[in-house]
Structures are given as structure tokens and as C-alpha cells.
Amino acid sequence: VKLWNDYVEDLPRPEGEDFATIGPGADADPFEKAAYVAHLALRLHHTRFENDLEDEKTPPLPEVLFDWQQASHNLYPDQIREISRYKPGPACHSLYWQTLRNALLRGDVRGASQLLKNAGWENVR
């Protein structure tokens, strides 16, 4: 393990990529950290019981998690739209595949489908 760690430390950081973190940083106030976790816990618990009407379906937990992730941890909310407008075609953008993967991981099937349908494959070299 030490050999691997020594090797990884010497690797250059990829250009154009930043490290993304989830939630408050390590130096954040403990209250801020607790509030971040509490926001998720409250959404998981209370979303299950907030519907007063019998006709409305309670959202499944994965939907609640995707909604929370979209609201609380979306570093680039307009990325799909920006990639979709890229010329000569979205598939030519250097972040196309990363954006497509992130859309699927976030449960944004509609956005991923839009990227695939309007990729402009004829412009890819």
C-alpha cells in the first residue's frame, strides 16, 4: 500500500479538474456540519409523511435522495444545458461523457436522454 501511495502522490493533477467535496469542509463549524446531515435526515423522514391527500403517492426514497442531491450538492446545475448548446455538437465537448454519467448518477434520465439524442454525432472526429 505504501508503494502505491508514494506513486499516487507523485502523479500530476489532471488539468481542468477540481476536487469536489460533499457537504461542509473539514474546518466548518460543527453546527454547519450537523445542519447539513439534519437536512438530509429530515427530508428522508418527513417526506414520507407530508402528503395529506390520499390521492397523492408518497415519493419513493430514491426520488427523495435524488431531489436532496440536486438541491444540496449540485456543483454545476447548468452543465447539461451548457453542453447541449456546445458547437459544433455536444458530443465534441471535453466534458460530454462526464456530464452524461453525472446526469444518470443523479437520476436525471431526461437530461441524459436529451444529451444522447442531440449529441451531434456527425461532428465528432
KEGU-837851 format. One record per atom (N, C-alpha, C): residue number from 1; residue in one letter; atom name; x, y, z. Coordinates in nm, 4 decimals. Example, Ala and Ser with C-alpha at 12.3 -4.5 7.8 and 13.67 -1.06 7.14 Angstrom:
<lumkes>
{lumke 1 A N {1.3190 -0.5690 0.7800}}
{lumke 1 A CA {1.2300 -0.4500 0.7800}}
{lumke 1 A C {1.3200 -0.3300 0.7800}}
{lumke 2 S N {1.2850 -0.2250 0.7080}}
{lumke 2 S CA {1.3670 -0.1060 0.7140}}
{lumke 2 S C {1.2900 0.0030 0.7870}}
</lumkes>
This chain:
<lumkes>
{lumke 1 V N {0.0834 -0.1191 0.0000}}
{lumke 1 V CA {0.0000 0.0000 0.0000}}
{lumke 1 V C {0.0876 0.1252 0.0000}}
{lumke 2 K N {0.1977 0.1216 0.0747}}
{lumke 2 K CA {0.2858 0.2374 0.0811}}
{lumke 2 K C {0.3432 0.2687 -0.0569}}
{lumke 3 L N {0.3797 0.1659 -0.1320}}
{lumke 3 L CA {0.4335 0.1859 -0.2663}}
{lumke 3 L C {0.3316 0.2583 -0.3544}}
{lumke 4 W N {0.2064 0.2146 -0.3477}}
{lumke 4 W CA {0.1001 0.2772 -0.4265}}
{lumke 4 W C {0.0784 0.4225 -0.3833}}
{lumke 5 N N {0.0722 0.4471 -0.2539}}
{lumke 5 N CA {0.0504 0.5834 -0.2043}}
{lumke 5 N C {0.1642 0.6768 -0.2460}}
{lumke 6 D N {0.2868 0.6277 -0.2410}}
{lumke 6 D CA {0.4005 0.7090 -0.2849}}
{lumke 6 D C {0.3907 0.7411 -0.4339}}
{lumke 7 Y N {0.3473 0.6425 -0.5119}}
{lumke 7 Y CA {0.3325 0.6622 -0.6562}}
{lumke 7 Y C {0.2230 0.7647 -0.6864}}
{lumke 8 V N {0.1093 0.7530 -0.6217}}
{lumke 8 V CA {-0.0044 0.8417 -0.6465}}
{lumke 8 V C {0.0284 0.9856 -0.6086}}
{lumke 9 E N {0.1038 1.0049 -0.5023}}
{lumke 9 E CA {0.1398 1.1404 -0.4599}}
{lumke 9 E C {0.2252 1.2119 -0.5640}}
{lumke 10 D N {0.3013 1.1366 -0.6435}}
{lumke 10 D CA {0.3883 1.1967 -0.7445}}
{lumke 10 D C {0.3168 1.2251 -0.8762}}
{lumke 11 L N {0.1970 1.1743 -0.8936}}
{lumke 11 L CA {0.1241 1.1971 -1.0181}}
{lumke 11 L C {0.0784 1.3422 -1.0279}}
{lumke 12 P N {0.0842 1.4004 -1.1476}}
{lumke 12 P CA {0.0340 1.5376 -1.1629}}
{lumke 12 P C {-0.1190 1.5385 -1.1590}}
{lumke 13 R N {-0.1734 1.6476 -1.1087}}
{lumke 13 R CA {-0.3191 1.6626 -1.1084}}
{lumke 13 R C {-0.3671 1.6862 -1.2502}}
{lumke 14 P N {-0.4775 1.6234 -1.2900}}
{lumke 14 P CA {-0.5305 1.6471 -1.4245}}
{lumke 14 P C {-0.5697 1.7939 -1.4415}}
{lumke 15 E N {-0.5393 1.8484 -1.5587}}
{lumke 15 E CA {-0.5738 1.9877 -1.5854}}
{lumke 15 E C {-0.7240 2.0020 -1.5995}}
{lumke 16 G N {-0.7760 2.1105 -1.5472}}
{lumke 16 G CA {-0.9177 2.1399 -1.5622}}
{lumke 16 G C {-1.0069 2.0659 -1.4658}}
{lumke 17 E N {-0.9523 1.9842 -1.3808}}
{lumke 17 E CA {-1.0338 1.9106 -1.2850}}
{lumke 17 E C {-1.0065 1.9628 -1.1451}}
{lumke 18 D N {-1.1125 1.9868 -1.0735}}
{lumke 18 D CA {-1.1025 2.0291 -0.9348}}
{lumke 18 D C {-1.1559 1.9175 -0.8472}}
{lumke 19 F N {-1.1047 1.9118 -0.7261}}
{lumke 19 F CA {-1.1570 1.8140 -0.6327}}
{lumke 19 F C {-1.2912 1.8635 -0.5810}}
{lumke 20 A N {-1.3907 1.7791 -0.5867}}
{lumke 20 A CA {-1.5232 1.8146 -0.5367}}
{lumke 20 A C {-1.5414 1.7506 -0.3999}}
{lumke 21 T N {-1.5991 1.8254 -0.3115}}
{lumke 21 T CA {-1.6275 1.7723 -0.1792}}
{lumke 21 T C {-1.7772 1.7729 -0.1574}}
{lumke 22 I N {-1.8198 1.6909 -0.0680}}
{lumke 22 I CA {-1.9613 1.6842 -0.0338}}
{lumke 22 I C {-1.9783 1.7445 0.1039}}
{lumke 23 G N {-2.0714 1.8357 0.1140}}
{lumke 23 G CA {-2.1019 1.8949 0.2434}}
{lumke 23 G C {-2.0014 1.9994 0.2854}}
{lumke 24 P N {-2.0144 2.0450 0.4085}}
{lumke 24 P CA {-1.9228 2.1467 0.4606}}
{lumke 24 P C {-1.7799 2.0922 0.4687}}
{lumke 25 G N {-1.6843 2.1813 0.4625}}
{lumke 25 G CA {-1.5440 2.1417 0.4677}}
{lumke 25 G C {-1.5021 2.0943 0.6052}}
{lumke 26 A N {-1.3819 2.0427 0.6137}}
{lumke 26 A CA {-1.3300 1.9894 0.7401}}
{lumke 26 A C {-1.3170 2.0971 0.8469}}
{lumke 27 D N {-1.2958 2.2206 0.8049}}
{lumke 27 D CA {-1.2797 2.3303 0.9006}}
{lumke 27 D C {-1.4106 2.4012 0.9329}}
{lumke 28 A N {-1.5212 2.3500 0.8825}}
{lumke 28 A CA {-1.6505 2.4151 0.9053}}
{lumke 28 A C {-1.6936 2.4011 1.0511}}
{lumke 29 D N {-1.7798 2.4910 1.0905}}
{lumke 29 D CA {-1.8359 2.4906 1.2249}}
{lumke 29 D C {-1.9151 2.3607 1.2465}}
{lumke 30 P N {-1.9060 2.2974 1.3635}}
{lumke 30 P CA {-1.9810 2.1743 1.3886}}
{lumke 30 P C {-2.1316 2.1900 1.3649}}
{lumke 31 F N {-2.1857 2.3080 1.3942}}
{lumke 31 F CA {-2.3286 2.3296 1.3710}}
{lumke 31 F C {-2.3614 2.3220 1.2219}}
{lumke 32 E N {-2.2733 2.3752 1.1392}}
{lumke 32 E CA {-2.2944 2.3704 0.9945}}
{lumke 32 E C {-2.2931 2.2261 0.9445}}
{lumke 33 K N {-2.2014 2.1455 0.9967}}
{lumke 33 K CA {-2.1953 2.0042 0.9597}}
{lumke 33 K C {-2.3217 1.9309 1.0032}}
{lumke 34 A N {-2.3663 1.9576 1.1267}}
{lumke 34 A CA {-2.4875 1.8935 1.1781}}
{lumke 34 A C {-2.6096 1.9354 1.0974}}
{lumke 35 A N {-2.6157 2.0620 1.0596}}
{lumke 35 A CA {-2.7298 2.1107 0.9816}}
{lumke 35 A C {-2.7352 2.0430 0.8451}}
{lumke 36 Y N {-2.6202 2.0181 0.7855}}
{lumke 36 Y CA {-2.6152 1.9525 0.6546}}
{lumke 36 Y C {-2.6716 1.8104 0.6631}}
{lumke 37 V N {-2.6280 1.7372 0.7641}}
{lumke 37 V CA {-2.6763 1.5995 0.7823}}
{lumke 37 V C {-2.8239 1.5997 0.8233}}
{lumke 38 A N {-2.8621 1.6941 0.9083}}
{lumke 38 A CA {-3.0014 1.7023 0.9536}}
{lumke 38 A C {-3.0948 1.7315 0.8370}}
{lumke 39 H N {-3.0500 1.8134 0.7434}}
{lumke 39 H CA {-3.1329 1.8445 0.6267}}
{lumke 39 H C {-3.1677 1.7171 0.5504}}
{lumke 40 L N {-3.0701 1.6299 0.5323}}
{lumke 40 L CA {-3.0960 1.5024 0.4648}}
{lumke 40 L C {-3.1863 1.4137 0.5494}}
{lumke 41 A N {-3.1562 1.4012 0.6778}}
{lumke 41 A CA {-3.2354 1.3142 0.7654}}
{lumke 41 A C {-3.3811 1.3592 0.7716}}
{lumke 42 L N {-3.4031 1.4887 0.7822}}
{lumke 42 L CA {-3.5405 1.5393 0.7875}}
{lumke 42 L C {-3.6139 1.5152 0.6565}}
{lumke 43 R N {-3.5463 1.5331 0.5454}}
{lumke 43 R CA {-3.6120 1.5079 0.4164}}
{lumke 43 R C {-3.6454 1.3606 0.4002}}
{lumke 44 L N {-3.5552 1.2731 0.4436}}
{lumke 44 L CA {-3.5828 1.1300 0.4328}}
{lumke 44 L C {-3.7015 1.0897 0.5191}}
{lumke 45 H N {-3.7076 1.1428 0.6385}}
{lumke 45 H CA {-3.8131 1.1032 0.7312}}
{lumke 45 H C {-3.9461 1.1711 0.7010}}
{lumke 46 H N {-3.9455 1.3019 0.6873}}
{lumke 46 H CA {-4.0714 1.3752 0.6785}}
{lumke 46 H C {-4.1337 1.3760 0.5400}}
{lumke 47 T N {-4.0569 1.3508 0.4363}}
{lumke 47 T CA {-4.1160 1.3430 0.3030}}
{lumke 47 T C {-4.2107 1.2245 0.2952}}
{lumke 48 R N {-4.1839 1.1255 0.3728}}
{lumke 48 R CA {-4.2687 1.0056 0.3715}}
{lumke 48 R C {-4.4071 1.0332 0.4287}}
{lumke 49 F N {-4.4213 1.1392 0.5060}}
{lumke 49 F CA {-4.5475 1.1622 0.5753}}
{lumke 49 F C {-4.6066 1.2994 0.5485}}
{lumke 50 E N {-4.5537 1.3747 0.4530}}
{lumke 50 E CA {-4.6017 1.5108 0.4336}}
{lumke 50 E C {-4.7285 1.5202 0.3496}}
{lumke 51 N N {-4.7619 1.4163 0.2752}}
{lumke 51 N CA {-4.8815 1.4209 0.1913}}
{lumke 51 N C {-5.0063 1.3969 0.2746}}
{lumke 52 D N {-5.0940 1.4970 0.2757}}
{lumke 52 D CA {-5.2195 1.4837 0.3487}}
{lumke 52 D C {-5.3296 1.4256 0.2613}}
{lumke 53 L N {-5.3178 1.4421 0.1315}}
{lumke 53 L CA {-5.4203 1.3923 0.0414}}
{lumke 53 L C {-5.3987 1.2440 0.0147}}
{lumke 54 E N {-5.5074 1.1718 0.0125}}
{lumke 54 E CA {-5.4969 1.0274 -0.0100}}
{lumke 54 E C {-5.4635 0.9951 -0.1553}}
{lumke 55 D N {-5.4969 1.0869 -0.2460}}
{lumke 55 D CA {-5.4748 1.0618 -0.3881}}
{lumke 55 D C {-5.3273 1.0707 -0.4276}}
{lumke 56 E N {-5.2498 1.1498 -0.3539}}
{lumke 56 E CA {-5.1090 1.1672 -0.3882}}
{lumke 56 E C {-5.0265 1.0483 -0.3400}}
{lumke 57 K N {-4.9341 1.0077 -0.4245}}
{lumke 57 K CA {-4.8461 0.8973 -0.3872}}
{lumke 57 K C {-4.7266 0.9516 -0.3098}}
{lumke 58 T N {-4.6847 0.8777 -0.2109}}
{lumke 58 T CA {-4.5636 0.9129 -0.1371}}
{lumke 58 T C {-4.4443 0.8834 -0.2270}}
{lumke 59 P N {-4.3526 0.9793 -0.2424}}
{lumke 59 P CA {-4.2374 0.9538 -0.3300}}
{lumke 59 P C {-4.1480 0.8442 -0.2727}}
{lumke 60 P N {-4.0936 0.7598 -0.3589}}
{lumke 60 P CA {-4.0019 0.6563 -0.3105}}
{lumke 60 P C {-3.8729 0.7200 -0.2583}}
{lumke 61 L N {-3.8057 0.6487 -0.1687}}
{lumke 61 L CA {-3.6828 0.7021 -0.1085}}
{lumke 61 L C {-3.5756 0.7415 -0.2109}}
{lumke 62 P N {-3.5544 0.6630 -0.3177}}
{lumke 62 P CA {-3.4540 0.7082 -0.4153}}
{lumke 62 P C {-3.4883 0.8449 -0.4752}}
{lumke 63 E N {-3.6161 0.8709 -0.4989}}
{lumke 63 E CA {-3.6558 1.0016 -0.5519}}
{lumke 63 E C {-3.6247 1.1126 -0.4521}}
{lumke 64 V N {-3.6498 1.0852 -0.3244}}
{lumke 64 V CA {-3.6189 1.1830 -0.2197}}
{lumke 64 V C {-3.4685 1.2095 -0.2161}}
{lumke 65 L N {-3.3881 1.1039 -0.2276}}
{lumke 65 L CA {-3.2422 1.1196 -0.2274}}
{lumke 65 L C {-3.1936 1.1982 -0.3496}}
{lumke 66 F N {-3.2495 1.1680 -0.4670}}
{lumke 66 F CA {-3.2112 1.2417 -0.5873}}
{lumke 66 F C {-3.2478 1.3890 -0.5744}}
{lumke 67 D N {-3.3666 1.4183 -0.5212}}
{lumke 67 D CA {-3.4088 1.5577 -0.5025}}
{lumke 67 D C {-3.3165 1.6301 -0.4053}}
{lumke 68 W N {-3.2805 1.5622 -0.2957}}
{lumke 68 W CA {-3.1891 1.6231 -0.1982}}
{lumke 68 W C {-3.0534 1.6499 -0.2615}}
{lumke 69 Q N {-3.0047 1.5525 -0.3371}}
{lumke 69 Q CA {-2.8748 1.5677 -0.4017}}
{lumke 69 Q C {-2.8779 1.6848 -0.5005}}
{lumke 70 Q N {-2.9869 1.6975 -0.5731}}
{lumke 70 Q CA {-2.9996 1.8071 -0.6695}}
{lumke 70 Q C {-3.0025 1.9422 -0.5987}}
{lumke 71 A N {-3.0712 1.9485 -0.4846}}
{lumke 71 A CA {-3.0845 2.0749 -0.4113}}
{lumke 71 A C {-2.9597 2.1086 -0.3295}}
{lumke 72 S N {-2.8947 2.0081 -0.2728}}
{lumke 72 S CA {-2.7869 2.0339 -0.1772}}
{lumke 72 S C {-2.6464 2.0099 -0.2299}}
{lumke 73 H N {-2.6334 1.9360 -0.3365}}
{lumke 73 H CA {-2.4981 1.9039 -0.3838}}
{lumke 73 H C {-2.4947 1.8968 -0.5362}}
{lumke 74 N N {-2.5185 2.0094 -0.5982}}
{lumke 74 N CA {-2.5098 2.0164 -0.7431}}
{lumke 74 N C {-2.4151 2.1309 -0.7773}}
{lumke 75 L N {-2.2891 2.0962 -0.7980}}
{lumke 75 L CA {-2.1874 2.1983 -0.8206}}
{lumke 75 L C {-2.2077 2.2744 -0.9510}}
{lumke 76 Y N {-2.2637 2.2094 -1.0514}}
{lumke 76 Y CA {-2.2813 2.2712 -1.1827}}
{lumke 76 Y C {-2.4246 2.2492 -1.2315}}
{lumke 77 P N {-2.5209 2.3237 -1.1801}}
{lumke 77 P CA {-2.6615 2.2987 -1.2144}}
{lumke 77 P C {-2.6952 2.3215 -1.3619}}
{lumke 78 D N {-2.6193 2.4047 -1.4330}}
{lumke 78 D CA {-2.6497 2.4336 -1.5735}}
{lumke 78 D C {-2.5611 2.3573 -1.6709}}
{lumke 79 Q N {-2.4902 2.2574 -1.6225}}
{lumke 79 Q CA {-2.3922 2.1901 -1.7071}}
{lumke 79 Q C {-2.4571 2.1192 -1.8263}}
{lumke 80 I N {-2.5691 2.0523 -1.8055}}
{lumke 80 I CA {-2.6343 1.9820 -1.9167}}
{lumke 80 I C {-2.6754 2.0818 -2.0242}}
{lumke 81 R N {-2.7331 2.1933 -1.9827}}
{lumke 81 R CA {-2.7765 2.2949 -2.0790}}
{lumke 81 R C {-2.6563 2.3526 -2.1544}}
{lumke 82 E N {-2.5482 2.3797 -2.0829}}
{lumke 82 E CA {-2.4289 2.4356 -2.1481}}
{lumke 82 E C {-2.3679 2.3375 -2.2479}}
{lumke 83 I N {-2.3607 2.2107 -2.2100}}
{lumke 83 I CA {-2.3054 2.1095 -2.3002}}
{lumke 83 I C {-2.3969 2.0928 -2.4212}}
{lumke 84 S N {-2.5283 2.0971 -2.4007}}
{lumke 84 S CA {-2.6246 2.0810 -2.5101}}
{lumke 84 S C {-2.6106 2.1901 -2.6154}}
{lumke 85 R N {-2.5669 2.3080 -2.5759}}
{lumke 85 R CA {-2.5549 2.4212 -2.6684}}
{lumke 85 R C {-2.4161 2.4333 -2.7311}}
{lumke 86 Y N {-2.3284 2.3416 -2.6993}}
{lumke 86 Y CA {-2.1908 2.3491 -2.7487}}
{lumke 86 Y C {-2.1883 2.3272 -2.8999}}
{lumke 87 K N {-2.1064 2.4061 -2.9688}}
{lumke 87 K CA {-2.0919 2.3945 -3.1137}}
{lumke 87 K C {-1.9531 2.3436 -3.1452}}
{lumke 88 P N {-1.9325 2.2561 -3.2379}}
{lumke 88 P CA {-2.0215 2.2093 -3.3425}}
{lumke 88 P C {-2.1243 2.1062 -3.2968}}
{lumke 89 G N {-2.1031 2.0407 -3.1848}}
{lumke 89 G CA {-2.2001 1.9455 -3.1328}}
{lumke 89 G C {-2.1656 1.9110 -2.9895}}
{lumke 90 P N {-2.2655 1.8803 -2.9080}}
{lumke 90 P CA {-2.2408 1.8488 -2.7667}}
{lumke 90 P C {-2.1397 1.7362 -2.7455}}
{lumke 91 A N {-2.1417 1.6342 -2.8316}}
{lumke 91 A CA {-2.0501 1.5209 -2.8137}}
{lumke 91 A C {-1.9045 1.5610 -2.8353}}
{lumke 92 C N {-1.8802 1.6769 -2.8940}}
{lumke 92 C CA {-1.7435 1.7263 -2.9147}}
{lumke 92 C C {-1.6871 1.7933 -2.7895}}
{lumke 93 H N {-1.7714 1.8220 -2.6942}}
{lumke 93 H CA {-1.7266 1.8896 -2.5717}}
{lumke 93 H C {-1.6444 1.7925 -2.4880}}
{lumke 94 S N {-1.5387 1.8419 -2.4266}}
{lumke 94 S CA {-1.4498 1.7547 -2.3485}}
{lumke 94 S C {-1.5180 1.6976 -2.2244}}
{lumke 95 L N {-1.6240 1.7604 -2.1771}}
{lumke 95 L CA {-1.6949 1.7107 -2.0585}}
{lumke 95 L C {-1.8237 1.6365 -2.0931}}
{lumke 96 Y N {-1.8436 1.6011 -2.2198}}
{lumke 96 Y CA {-1.9691 1.5365 -2.2616}}
{lumke 96 Y C {-1.9965 1.4076 -2.1840}}
{lumke 97 W N {-1.9011 1.3153 -2.1857}}
{lumke 97 W CA {-1.9249 1.1850 -2.1225}}
{lumke 97 W C {-1.9343 1.1971 -1.9709}}
{lumke 98 Q N {-1.8563 1.2837 -1.9136}}
{lumke 98 Q CA {-1.8633 1.3058 -1.7686}}
{lumke 98 Q C {-1.9998 1.3642 -1.7302}}
{lumke 99 T N {-2.0494 1.4570 -1.8093}}
{lumke 99 T CA {-2.1801 1.5171 -1.7823}}
{lumke 99 T C {-2.2908 1.4141 -1.7980}}
{lumke 100 L N {-2.2814 1.3311 -1.9004}}
{lumke 100 L CA {-2.3807 1.2261 -1.9223}}
{lumke 100 L C {-2.3831 1.1282 -1.8046}}
{lumke 101 R N {-2.2660 1.0861 -1.7618}}
{lumke 101 R CA {-2.2573 0.9942 -1.6480}}
{lumke 101 R C {-2.3137 1.0576 -1.5210}}
{lumke 102 N N {-2.2774 1.1826 -1.4938}}
{lumke 102 N CA {-2.3277 1.2504 -1.3743}}
{lumke 102 N C {-2.4785 1.2667 -1.3780}}
{lumke 103 A N {-2.5329 1.2942 -1.4951}}
{lumke 103 A CA {-2.6783 1.3068 -1.5071}}
{lumke 103 A C {-2.7460 1.1749 -1.4701}}
{lumke 104 L N {-2.6918 1.0647 -1.5181}}
{lumke 104 L CA {-2.7506 0.9339 -1.4854}}
{lumke 104 L C {-2.7346 0.9004 -1.3378}}
{lumke 105 L N {-2.6183 0.9305 -1.2803}}
{lumke 105 L CA {-2.5971 0.9030 -1.1380}}
{lumke 105 L C {-2.6895 0.9859 -1.0497}}
{lumke 106 R N {-2.7284 1.1024 -1.0969}}
{lumke 106 R CA {-2.8190 1.1893 -1.0216}}
{lumke 106 R C {-2.9655 1.1566 -1.0481}}
{lumke 107 G N {-2.9906 1.0599 -1.1340}}
{lumke 107 G CA {-3.1284 1.0231 -1.1634}}
{lumke 107 G C {-3.1938 1.1128 -1.2661}}
{lumke 108 D N {-3.1152 1.1934 -1.3362}}
{lumke 108 D CA {-3.1690 1.2842 -1.4371}}
{lumke 108 D C {-3.1694 1.2140 -1.5724}}
{lumke 109 V N {-3.2607 1.1194 -1.5874}}
{lumke 109 V CA {-3.2687 1.0410 -1.7105}}
{lumke 109 V C {-3.3114 1.1300 -1.8270}}
{lumke 110 R N {-3.3981 1.2262 -1.8001}}
{lumke 110 R CA {-3.4434 1.3168 -1.9060}}
{lumke 110 R C {-3.3255 1.3977 -1.9618}}
{lumke 111 G N {-3.2413 1.4501 -1.8742}}
{lumke 111 G CA {-3.1247 1.5261 -1.9193}}
{lumke 111 G C {-3.0258 1.4396 -1.9953}}
{lumke 112 A N {-3.0035 1.3173 -1.9468}}
{lumke 112 A CA {-2.9121 1.2251 -2.0149}}
{lumke 112 A C {-2.9667 1.1874 -2.1518}}
{lumke 113 S N {-3.0963 1.1645 -2.1586}}
{lumke 113 S CA {-3.1599 1.1309 -2.2859}}
{lumke 113 S C {-3.1472 1.2461 -2.3851}}
{lumke 114 Q N {-3.1655 1.3674 -2.3363}}
{lumke 114 Q CA {-3.1513 1.4863 -2.4212}}
{lumke 114 Q C {-3.0089 1.4961 -2.4758}}
{lumke 115 L N {-2.9105 1.4712 -2.3900}}
{lumke 115 L CA {-2.7709 1.4756 -2.4355}}
{lumke 115 L C {-2.7434 1.3712 -2.5436}}
{lumke 116 L N {-2.7975 1.2516 -2.5271}}
{lumke 116 L CA {-2.7744 1.1457 -2.6251}}
{lumke 116 L C {-2.8470 1.1726 -2.7569}}
{lumke 117 K N {-2.9711 1.2206 -2.7495}}
{lumke 117 K CA {-3.0495 1.2459 -2.8716}}
{lumke 117 K C {-2.9902 1.3582 -2.9556}}
{lumke 118 N N {-2.9427 1.4623 -2.8892}}
{lumke 118 N CA {-2.8950 1.5812 -2.9598}}
{lumke 118 N C {-2.7429 1.5933 -2.9540}}
{lumke 119 A N {-2.6735 1.4803 -2.9587}}
{lumke 119 A CA {-2.5282 1.4807 -2.9405}}
{lumke 119 A C {-2.4518 1.5395 -3.0585}}
{lumke 120 G N {-2.5091 1.5352 -3.1769}}
{lumke 120 G CA {-2.4367 1.5832 -3.2945}}
{lumke 120 G C {-2.3231 1.4903 -3.3321}}
{lumke 121 W N {-2.3543 1.3605 -3.3367}}
{lumke 121 W CA {-2.2506 1.2603 -3.3627}}
{lumke 121 W C {-2.1797 1.2832 -3.4958}}
{lumke 122 E N {-2.2496 1.3441 -3.5919}}
{lumke 122 E CA {-2.1886 1.3661 -3.7233}}
{lumke 122 E C {-2.0692 1.4624 -3.7171}}
{lumke 123 N N {-2.0578 1.5390 -3.6090}}
{lumke 123 N CA {-1.9486 1.6356 -3.5949}}
{lumke 123 N C {-1.8286 1.5816 -3.5167}}
{lumke 124 V N {-1.8403 1.4618 -3.4637}}
{lumke 124 V CA {-1.7329 1.4050 -3.3818}}
{lumke 124 V C {-1.6229 1.3515 -3.4725}}
{lumke 125 R N {-1.4994 1.3824 -3.4356}}
{lumke 125 R CA {-1.3850 1.3339 -3.5159}}
{lumke 125 R C {-1.3040 1.2380 -3.4359}}
</lumkes>
